Amino acid sequence: MVEPTPIPPRYLRTPEAARFLGISGRTLEKHRTYGTGPTYSKIGGRVIYSVSDLQAWAHRGVRRATDDPGHDTVHPARPMGEARTFAAR
C-alpha cells in the first residue's frame, strides 16, 4: 500500500494571516514589531507565518469562561512595558 504524501506546512503572508486570525493587517504588523504576536519567518524581504504558528498563538487566548485565567495571555499590540501597565489597570 502506498502511503499518502504528507501535506507540506502552509504559509501565509501578513494580509492572509490577519484575515485567518480575524484581525487587521496593521494590528498583526504591530504585534510583530512589539514581539507580542505569533512567530514568523522572513524569506528575502517577505514575512510569512505558518498556519500552525498562527493557530498556536490564537490558542494562547482560549478561555472557558470569563473568570477562567487560562494557561497563557495574548497581549495587546503595544510595547510589552505598556502591555504590563495596561494589564495591571
DSSP file (Angstrom, degrees, kcal/mol; ACC not computed):
  #  RESIDUE AA STRUCTURE BP1 BP2  ACC     N-H-->O    O-->H-N    N-H-->O    O-->H-N    TCO  KAPPA ALPHA  PHI   PSI    X-CA   Y-CA   Z-CA
    1    1 A M              0   0    0      0, 0.0     2,-0.5     0, 0.0     0, 0.0   0.000 360.0 360.0 360.0 135.5    0.0    0.0    0.0
    2    2 A V        -     0   0    0      1,-0.0     3,-0.0     3,-0.0     0, 0.0  -0.700 360.0-132.7 -86.9 128.3    1.3    3.4   -0.9
    3    3 A E        -     0   0    0     -2,-0.5     2,-0.0     1,-0.1    -1,-0.0  -0.575  29.2-106.5 -77.9 141.6    1.4    5.9    1.9
    4    4 A P        -     0   0    0      0, 0.0    -1,-0.1     0, 0.0     3,-0.0  -0.365  36.1-104.4 -67.0 147.4    0.0    9.4    1.0
    5    5 A T        -     0   0    0      1,-0.1    -3,-0.0    -3,-0.0     2,-0.0  -0.552  42.1-110.8 -69.5 129.3    2.5   12.2    0.6
    6    6 A P        -     0   0    0      0, 0.0    -1,-0.1     0, 0.0    -3,-0.0  -0.335  30.1-113.4 -63.8 143.7    2.4   14.4    3.7
    7    7 A I        -     0   0    0      1,-0.1     3,-0.1    -3,-0.0     0, 0.0  -0.638  33.2-122.8 -76.6 126.8    1.0   17.9    3.1
    8    8 A P        -     0   0    0      0, 0.0    -1,-0.1     0, 0.0    -3,-0.0  -0.315  38.9 -84.9 -67.3 155.4    3.7   20.5    3.4
    9    9 A P        -     0   0    0      0, 0.0     2,-0.4     0, 0.0    41,-0.0  -0.295  44.9-124.9 -59.3 145.1    3.1   23.2    6.0
   10   10 A R        -     0   0    0     -3,-0.1    41,-2.3     2,-0.0     2,-0.4  -0.784  23.7-160.9 -95.7 134.9    1.0   26.1    4.7
   11   11 A Y  E     -A   50   0A   0     -2,-0.4     2,-0.4    39,-0.2    39,-0.2  -0.924   2.4-161.8-118.0 142.8    2.5   29.6    5.0
   12   12 A L  E     -A   49   0A   0     37,-2.9    37,-2.7    -2,-0.4     2,-0.1  -0.947  15.6-129.2-124.2 142.4    0.6   32.9    4.8
   13   13 A R  E  >  -A   48   0A   0     -2,-0.4     4,-2.9    35,-0.2     5,-0.3  -0.341  46.1 -88.0 -77.5 171.3    1.7   36.4    4.1
   14   14 A T  H  > S+     0   0    0     33,-0.5     4,-2.7     1,-0.2     5,-0.2   0.882 125.5  47.9 -53.9 -49.9    0.7   39.2    6.5
   15   15 A P  H  > S+     0   0    0      0, 0.0     4,-2.0     0, 0.0    -1,-0.2   0.916 116.6  44.1 -61.0 -40.6   -2.7   40.1    4.9
   16   16 A E  H  > S+     0   0    0      2,-0.2     4,-2.4     1,-0.2    -2,-0.2   0.910 113.8  50.4 -67.7 -41.8   -3.7   36.5    4.6
   17   17 A A  H  X S+     0   0    0     -4,-2.9     4,-2.0     2,-0.2    -1,-0.2   0.897 109.3  51.4 -63.4 -40.8   -2.6   35.7    8.1
   18   18 A A  H  X>S+     0   0    0     -4,-2.7     5,-2.3    -5,-0.3     4,-1.4   0.924 110.9  47.5 -63.2 -44.1   -4.5   38.7    9.5
   19   19 A R  H  <5S+     0   0    0     -4,-2.0    -2,-0.2    -5,-0.2    -1,-0.2   0.902 109.0  55.0 -62.3 -40.0   -7.7   37.5    7.7
   20   20 A F  H  <5S+     0   0    0     -4,-2.4    -1,-0.2     1,-0.2    -2,-0.2   0.888 114.6  39.9 -58.3 -40.4   -7.1   34.0    9.1
   21   21 A L  H  <5S-     0   0    0     -4,-2.0    -1,-0.2     2,-0.1    -2,-0.2   0.632 111.2-120.3 -84.7 -15.7   -6.9   35.4   12.7
   22   22 A G  T  <5S+     0   0    0     -4,-1.4     2,-0.3     1,-0.3    -3,-0.2   0.785  75.9 110.7  79.4  27.2   -9.8   37.9   12.1
   23   23 A I  S   <S-     0   0    0     -5,-2.3    -1,-0.3    -6,-0.2    -2,-0.1  -0.798  74.2 -88.7-125.1 170.0   -7.6   41.0   12.9
   24   24 A S     >  -     0   0    0     -2,-0.3     4,-2.0     1,-0.1     5,-0.2  -0.431  29.8-121.7 -78.0 155.1   -6.4   43.8   10.7
   25   25 A G  H  > S+     0   0    0      1,-0.2     4,-2.3     2,-0.2     5,-0.1   0.874 114.4  55.5 -60.5 -37.7   -3.1   43.5    8.9
   26   26 A R  H  > S+     0   0    0      2,-0.2     4,-2.3     1,-0.2    -1,-0.2   0.894 105.6  51.1 -64.0 -40.6   -1.9   46.6   10.7
   27   27 A T  H  > S+     0   0    0      2,-0.2     4,-2.5     1,-0.2    -1,-0.2   0.914 109.9  49.6 -63.2 -42.0   -2.6   45.0   14.1
   28   28 A L  H  X S+     0   0    0     -4,-2.0     4,-2.0     1,-0.2    -2,-0.2   0.893 109.7  51.8 -64.0 -39.1   -0.6   41.9   13.1
   29   29 A E  H  X S+     0   0    0     -4,-2.3     4,-2.3     2,-0.2    -2,-0.2   0.905 109.4  49.9 -62.4 -41.6    2.3   44.2   12.0
   30   30 A K  H  X S+     0   0    0     -4,-2.3     4,-2.7     2,-0.2     6,-0.3   0.922 108.5  52.2 -63.4 -43.6    2.2   45.9   15.4
   31   31 A H  H  X>S+     0   0    0     -4,-2.5     5,-1.7     1,-0.2     6,-1.3   0.907 110.4  49.2 -57.9 -40.9    2.3   42.6   17.2
   32   32 A R  H  <5S+     0   0    0     -4,-2.0     3,-0.4     1,-0.2    -2,-0.2   0.918 111.9  48.3 -64.3 -43.7    5.3   41.6   15.1
   33   33 A T  H  <5S+     0   0    0     -4,-2.3    -2,-0.2     1,-0.2    -1,-0.2   0.898 116.7  41.5 -63.4 -42.4    7.1   44.9   15.9
   34   34 A Y  H  <5S-     0   0    0     -4,-2.7    46,-0.4    -5,-0.1    -1,-0.2   0.532 108.6-119.6 -87.1  -6.4    6.4   44.7   19.7
   35   35 A G  T  <5S+     0   0    0     -4,-1.0    -3,-0.2    -3,-0.4    -4,-0.1   0.715  85.0 110.6  77.2  19.6    7.2   41.0   19.9
   36   36 A T      < +     0   0    0     -5,-1.7    39,-0.3    -6,-0.3    -4,-0.2   0.418  60.7  79.0-103.7  -0.2    3.7   40.1   21.2
   37   37 A G  S    S-     0   0    0     -6,-1.3     3,-0.1     1,-0.2    -9,-0.0  -0.193  90.6 -63.2-100.8-170.9    2.5   38.3   18.1
   38   38 A P        -     0   0    0      0, 0.0    -1,-0.2     0, 0.0    16,-0.1  -0.297  61.9 -92.0 -69.4 157.3    2.9   34.9   16.5
   39   39 A T        -     0   0    0     14,-0.2    11,-0.3    11,-0.0     2,-0.3  -0.363  51.0-178.0 -67.4 152.6    6.3   33.6   15.4
   40   40 A Y        -     0   0    0      9,-0.1     2,-0.3    -3,-0.1     9,-0.2  -0.907  19.2-134.8-145.4 169.1    7.1   34.4   11.8
   41   41 A S  E     -B   48   0A   0      7,-2.8     7,-2.8    -2,-0.3     2,-0.5  -0.910  11.5-139.1-125.8 156.0    9.8   33.8    9.2
   42   42 A K  E     -B   47   0A   0     -2,-0.3     2,-0.6     5,-0.2     5,-0.2  -0.979  12.9-173.7-117.4 126.2   11.5   36.1    6.7
   43   43 A I  E >  S-B   46   0A   0      3,-2.6     3,-2.2    -2,-0.5     2,-0.4  -0.955  73.8 -44.4-115.5 108.0   12.2   34.8    3.2
   44   44 A G  T 3  S-     0   0    0     -2,-0.6     0, 0.0     1,-0.3     0, 0.0  -0.579 124.9 -28.3  63.6-125.8   14.1   37.5    1.5
   45   45 A G  T 3  S+     0   0    0     -2,-0.4     2,-0.4    -3,-0.1    -1,-0.3   0.316 117.8 104.9 -99.3   7.6   12.2   40.6    2.4
   46   46 A R  E <   - B   0  43A   0     -3,-2.2    -3,-2.6   -33,-0.0     2,-0.5  -0.739  60.8-144.4 -97.8 136.8    8.9   38.8    2.8
   47   47 A V  E     - B   0  42A   0     -2,-0.4   -33,-0.5    -5,-0.2     2,-0.3  -0.837  23.4-179.3 -95.7 130.1    7.3   37.9    6.1
   48   48 A I  E     -AB  13  41A   0     -7,-2.8    -7,-2.8    -2,-0.5     2,-0.4  -0.965  14.4-156.1-131.2 150.1    5.5   34.6    6.3
   49   49 A Y  E     -A   12   0A   0    -37,-2.7   -37,-2.9    -2,-0.3     2,-0.3  -0.968  18.2-129.7-121.9 136.5    3.5   32.9    9.0
   50   50 A S  E  >  -A   11   0A   0     -2,-0.4     4,-2.1   -11,-0.3   -39,-0.2  -0.653  19.6-128.4 -81.5 145.3    2.9   29.1    9.3
   51   51 A V  H  > S+     0   0    0    -41,-2.3     4,-2.5    -2,-0.3     5,-0.2   0.886 109.9  55.4 -60.2 -38.7   -0.7   28.2    9.9
   52   52 A S  H  > S+     0   0    0    -42,-0.3     4,-2.2     1,-0.2    -1,-0.2   0.878 107.2  49.2 -64.6 -36.3    0.3   26.1   12.8
   53   53 A D  H  > S+     0   0    0      2,-0.2     4,-2.3    -3,-0.2    -1,-0.2   0.884 110.9  50.3 -68.7 -37.8    2.1   29.0   14.5
   54   54 A L  H  X S+     0   0    0     -4,-2.1     4,-2.4     2,-0.2    -2,-0.2   0.918 112.2  47.3 -64.1 -43.1   -1.0   31.2   14.0
   55   55 A Q  H  X S+     0   0    0     -4,-2.5     4,-2.2     2,-0.2    -2,-0.2   0.904 111.6  50.5 -65.8 -40.8   -3.2   28.6   15.5
   56   56 A A  H  X S+     0   0    0     -4,-2.2     4,-0.9     2,-0.2    -2,-0.2   0.911 111.6  48.0 -63.5 -42.4   -0.9   28.1   18.5
   57   57 A W  H >< S+     0   0    0     -4,-2.3     3,-0.8     1,-0.2     4,-0.4   0.927 113.1  47.0 -64.6 -45.1   -0.7   31.9   19.1
   58   58 A A  H >< S+     0   0    0     -4,-2.4     3,-1.5     1,-0.2    -1,-0.2   0.865 105.8  60.4 -64.4 -34.9   -4.5   32.2   18.9
   59   59 A H  H >< S+     0   0    0     -4,-2.2     3,-1.8     1,-0.3    -1,-0.2   0.751  88.1  73.5 -65.9 -23.1   -4.9   29.2   21.2
   60   60 A R  T << S+     0   0    0     -4,-0.9    12,-0.6    -3,-0.8    -1,-0.3   0.787  95.7  51.9 -60.1 -26.0   -3.0   31.0   23.9
   61   61 A G  T <  S+     0   0    0     -3,-1.5    -1,-0.3    -4,-0.4    -2,-0.2   0.357  79.8 131.0 -92.7   6.6   -6.1   33.2   24.5
   62   62 A V    <   +     0   0    0     -3,-1.8     9,-0.4    -4,-0.1     2,-0.3  -0.382  29.1 171.5 -66.5 133.1   -8.5   30.3   24.8
   63   63 A R        -     0   0    0     -2,-0.1     3,-0.1     7,-0.1    -2,-0.0  -0.963  32.9-152.5-136.7 153.5  -10.8   30.5   27.9
   64   64 A R  S    S+     0   0    0     -2,-0.3     2,-0.3     1,-0.3    -1,-0.1   0.694  83.5   1.0 -95.8 -25.2  -13.8   28.5   29.0
   65   65 A A  S >  S-     0   0    0      1,-0.0     3,-1.6     3,-0.0    -1,-0.3  -0.956  80.2 -97.3-154.9 167.1  -15.5   31.3   31.0
   66   66 A T  T 3  S+     0   0    0     -2,-0.3    -1,-0.0     1,-0.3     0, 0.0   0.773 124.2  48.6 -64.2 -25.4  -14.9   35.0   31.8
   67   67 A D  T 3  S+     0   0    0      2,-0.0    -1,-0.3    -3,-0.0     3,-0.0   0.407  84.2 112.0 -94.4   3.0  -13.4   34.1   35.1
   68   68 A D    <   -     0   0    0     -3,-1.6    -3,-0.0     1,-0.2     0, 0.0  -0.655  56.4-156.8 -76.2 120.1  -11.1   31.4   33.6
   69   69 A P        -     0   0    0      0, 0.0    -1,-0.2     0, 0.0     3,-0.2   0.694  29.8-153.1 -71.8 -16.1   -7.4   32.6   33.9
   70   70 A G        -     0   0    0      1,-0.2    -7,-0.1     3,-0.0     3,-0.1  -0.107  27.7 -84.7  71.0-176.0   -6.4   30.4   31.0
   71   71 A H  S    S+     0   0    0     -9,-0.4     2,-0.3   -11,-0.2    -1,-0.2   0.523 102.2   3.5-106.5  -8.7   -2.9   29.0   30.6
   72   72 A D        -     0   0    0    -12,-0.6     2,-0.4   -10,-0.2    -1,-0.2  -0.945  69.9-115.9-162.3 176.6   -1.4   32.0   28.8
   73   73 A T        -     0   0    0     -2,-0.3     2,-0.8    -3,-0.1   -12,-0.2  -0.980   4.5-147.8-129.9 138.1   -2.1   35.5   27.6
   74   74 A V        -     0   0    0     -2,-0.4   -37,-0.1   -14,-0.1   -38,-0.1  -0.923  33.3-145.6 -98.7 109.0   -2.3   37.1   24.2
   75   75 A H        -     0   0    0     -2,-0.8     5,-0.0   -39,-0.3     9,-0.0  -0.304  19.7 -96.2 -74.3 156.5   -1.1   40.7   25.0
   76   76 A P        -     0   0    0      0, 0.0     2,-2.2     0, 0.0    -1,-0.1  -0.266  47.7 -92.7 -65.0 161.7   -2.4   43.8   23.2
   77   77 A A  S    S+     0   0    0      6,-0.0   -46,-0.1   -42,-0.0   -45,-0.1  -0.508  91.7  97.6 -80.4  75.7   -0.4   45.1   20.3
   78   78 A R  S    S-     0   0    0     -2,-2.2     5,-0.2   -47,-0.1    -3,-0.0  -0.960  87.8 -65.0-150.5 163.4    1.7   47.6   22.2
   79   79 A P    >>  -     0   0    0      0, 0.0     4,-2.3     0, 0.0     3,-0.8  -0.185  51.9-115.1 -52.9 144.1    5.2   47.5   23.6
   80   80 A M  H 3> S+     0   0    0    -46,-0.4     4,-2.3     1,-0.3     5,-0.2   0.813 114.7  58.0 -56.1 -34.8    5.5   45.0   26.4
   81   81 A G  H 3> S+     0   0    0      1,-0.2     4,-1.6     2,-0.2    -1,-0.3   0.921 111.4  42.5 -60.3 -42.5    6.1   47.7   29.1
   82   82 A E  H <> S+     0   0    0     -3,-0.8     4,-2.9     2,-0.2    -2,-0.2   0.849 110.2  57.4 -71.0 -34.5    2.8   49.3   28.1
   83   83 A A  H  X S+     0   0    0     -4,-2.3     4,-2.4     2,-0.2    -2,-0.2   0.899 107.4  47.8 -63.7 -39.9    1.1   45.9   27.9
   84   84 A R  H  X S+     0   0    0     -4,-2.3     4,-1.5     2,-0.2    -1,-0.2   0.911 113.2  47.7 -66.7 -40.9    2.0   45.1   31.5
   85   85 A T  H  X S+     0   0    0     -4,-1.6     4,-0.7     2,-0.2    -2,-0.2   0.911 112.3  49.9 -63.6 -42.5    0.8   48.5   32.6
   86   86 A F  H >< S+     0   0    0     -4,-2.9     3,-0.9     1,-0.2    -2,-0.2   0.904 110.3  50.0 -62.4 -42.8   -2.4   48.0   30.7
   87   87 A A  H 3< S+     0   0    0     -4,-2.4    -1,-0.2     1,-0.2    -2,-0.2   0.803 105.8  57.4 -67.8 -28.5   -3.0   44.6   32.3
   88   88 A A  H 3<        0   0    0     -4,-1.5    -1,-0.2     1,-0.2    -2,-0.2   0.640 360.0 360.0 -78.5 -13.5   -2.4   46.0   35.8
   89   89 A R    <<        0   0    0     -3,-0.9    -1,-0.2    -4,-0.7    -2,-0.1   0.504 360.0 360.0 -69.7 360.0   -5.2   48.5   35.5
